Amino acid sequence: MHKLNLANLPTKIQRLSRWSAESGRNIYVKRDDQTGSEWSGNKIRKLEFAVQEALDAGCDLLITCGGIQSNHCRATVAVATHLGLKSAVLLRIGEEPPLDGNYFLDRLLGADVRFCTRDEYRDRRGAIMQEMADAYAAQGYRPYVIPEGASFGVGVLGYYFAMKEIVAQERELGVVFDTVVVATGSGGTLAGLQLSNLVNGFGKRVIGVCVCDDAAYFQDVAARISREALPYLVAQGELTAAQAAAWSASLKPADFSFFEEYVGIGYALSRPEELEHIARMARLEAVAFDPVYTGKATFGMVNELREGGRLRSSENILFIHTGGLYGLFPVSRMFSL
Ligand SMILES: *Cc1c(COP(=O)(O)O)cnc(C)c1O
């Protein structure tokens, strides 16, 4: 595999015995929140491939974007600094942000920070990052721009290979996961898992729980970036050119599954019942889920595991804990404990 080796891999898989007993299903969690400290979470798996591409191209500056508490931006900054590269992040803000959580770490780890409004972010984040890249290039830097969440062709490889890691761990653990669940915010994690599931014929049910937008949007994104990933899979020796062409012709939005009912009141906004769920899980299993991604996804799982829910037919369920702990601290005052 041609990539950086930065993450602590393979990540552990643990059975959550009390949640399992409560739900009558075997629920396991894959600790991708423990891929590191500064670059903890799911984004490092994508960055191992994307930043290798940046180094291969001779780049010395990583530019990316996200919300003010973006885990992806923090991980990108950590990787850049670790490798001796410069980093610049475009952060979406409402008002002047407190120096806390991931944003604090962005600053601590030495990133250049540029802010934009929600409207600018939605309408022209790509154009703003290109302006930033042009300005740095004029100073002699060689920038590499990573889109939101590193959810683009080369980034998809991170969870393509994570799915193979899961299947190798199944043999060691003596369990077969029929269902894999993950939180979805920009689509690259789900796309990689499901592309691997399809290409390698693993036959699992792979579900993304949306924390923003809706299922139709993410089905389009996942199909598109999975297609973009195919040439990289050829380069990595996973597919022949003919196989890649066949998958490119056949991949369609309906190949990707999402639950869209758990966005709640919006991206990075929490309802009291979601925070209560996070506290309950922390006390039940000593696993801290984050308010933006994994808390919403597991809140959805609890609901879907009930009578008549869409996870009722699953026996062995693997939830991928994609990280986000630093995002829990800035909302600590919203908990009633
Ligand atoms: C980014 C992120 C996700 C979502 O992954 P995508 O590939 O963007 O869909 C889930 N959990 C955490 C903690 C994240 O930071």
PDBQT file of the ligand as one rigid body, heavy atoms in Angstrom, charges set to zero:
ROOT
HETATM    1  C1  LIG A 401     -15.744  13.688   9.869  1.00  0.00    +0.000 C 
HETATM    2  C2  LIG A 401     -16.304  12.832  10.943  1.00  0.00    +0.000 A 
HETATM    3  C3  LIG A 401     -17.291  11.862  10.656  1.00  0.00    +0.000 A 
HETATM    4  C4  LIG A 401     -17.928  11.715   9.313  1.00  0.00    +0.000 C 
HETATM    5  O1  LIG A 401     -17.087  11.156   8.333  1.00  0.00    +0.000 OA
HETATM    6  P1  LIG A 401     -17.334  11.571   6.811  1.00  0.00    +0.000 P 
HETATM    7  O2  LIG A 401     -16.346  10.758   6.070  1.00  0.00    +0.000 OA
HETATM    8  O3  LIG A 401     -17.078  13.043   6.728  1.00  0.00    +0.000 OA
HETATM    9  O4  LIG A 401     -18.747  11.269   6.463  1.00  0.00    +0.000 OA
HETATM   10  C5  LIG A 401     -17.743  11.062  11.688  1.00  0.00    +0.000 A 
HETATM   11  N1  LIG A 401     -17.277  11.220  12.934  1.00  0.00    +0.000 NA
HETATM   12  C6  LIG A 401     -16.348  12.135  13.252  1.00  0.00    +0.000 A 
HETATM   13  C7  LIG A 401     -15.917  12.270  14.664  1.00  0.00    +0.000 C 
HETATM   14  C8  LIG A 401     -15.817  12.972  12.260  1.00  0.00    +0.000 A 
HETATM   15  O5  LIG A 401     -14.898  13.895  12.586  1.00  0.00    +0.000 OA
ENDROOT
TORSDOF 0
